[in-house]
Structures are given as C-alpha cells and as structure tokens.
Amino acid sequence: MSFIQNFIKNFVPKVKANDEEEELVDPQTVLREKCSAKHCEKFKEILNTCNDRVNSKKETEETCLEELIDYVECVDHCVAETLFSKLK
C-alpha cells in the first residue's frame, strides 16, 4: 500500500448512516481520487519517486515533505473548484 493510500485510509473518515442503509459516499473523497488520477498525476509520480528513493536507503536525512506538500496543494486546489457545488 502506498504512502498516499495509507494516509487516506487512516485519516479520511468513512461515513455510514446506519448498518441497514448503504454506505454514504463523501463527494470530497471521490473528487480527491479523480483529481489525483487526472489533474495531479505529475505531482503524485514525483512523490512516489521520492518515497521509493528514500525507502531504498537505510540511513538518509532526505524527506519527501516538499513533494507531499506540492501534491496535497494540487489535489486540494482541484477539489475546491467543484466540491461546494456538490454539497447540499
């Protein structure tokens, strides 16, 4: 599981109405996935490359914070363009 998938799994809450009804779909989650795949693929690729490079070394001071910030800003900017039109 990639760093991004793990982050989303651990920090993005899932919403359920109750056990009998279907799971509600958060429009922000859907938009994040679309933006990540289409609009921000360049930043995601750079982040994954950095993560692979850092994880391949036993001892390094390098982090991928700058790449992560660039990726998150890209996704947030893309999501913000359409999210509020989808909320009731």
Buried (B, 14 or more C-beta within 10 A) or exposed (E): EEBBEEEBEEEEEEEEEEEEEEEEEEBBBEBBEBBBEEBBEEBBEBBBEBBEEBEEEEEEEEEBEEBBEBBBEBBBEBBEEEBEEEEE
